[in-house]
């Protein structure tokens, strides 16, 4: 099973709302990732967690707050977002951060900020 | 900073035509290379990958890619495309070492449309 699940599939929020995106995998992977994909653009890395610790933050604004409560779960907390943050948010996981580890992607959450 | 370039934004082919999608990267160190595919309405899926060894790698659904180190290229090929190959294809590079360890960098993507 190489499945990464993400909820919700779609999310519409106002600029003053607080919401969270959720990602889950049960493959025993110890590295998890958040990517942002704008329309007609490639995915761009936001955060990397390794063994539940934040390893990479690609200078993401603080209105995005990641959390890794355990080895299977990855959350992305959203607060005071801007309309330009509307995008597809992808979660991925891999065995570790080794170069030979393939990243498996979830279907994404399509976020619209009004 | 490292970058990945895909030469074609949109490729249109008829069924049974041969396919080659170009990918070049700019990084002098050790890299691992991937091609991902995103079918309409579906999530990113791994098509094939190169880590080491034989520079000609075979993936799923009849796709293959050749790593040419001297040209910093990793082109994707398929001898005969099918309508079901219509999708967006992303080349991606995974770097060894430095602060970017674990960072998968994607090219801009190539949309492939195959007409029956």
Interface residues (C-beta under 8 A of the other chain):
Chain A: X31 X33 X40 X41 X42 X43 X44 X45 X48 X50 X55 X56 X58 X90 X92 X97 X99 X100 X102 X103 X104 X105 X106 X107 X108
Chain B: X30 X32 X34 X36 X42 X43 X44 X45 X46 X49 X51 X90 X94 X95 X96 X99 X100 X101 X102 X103 X104 X105 X106 X107 X108 X109
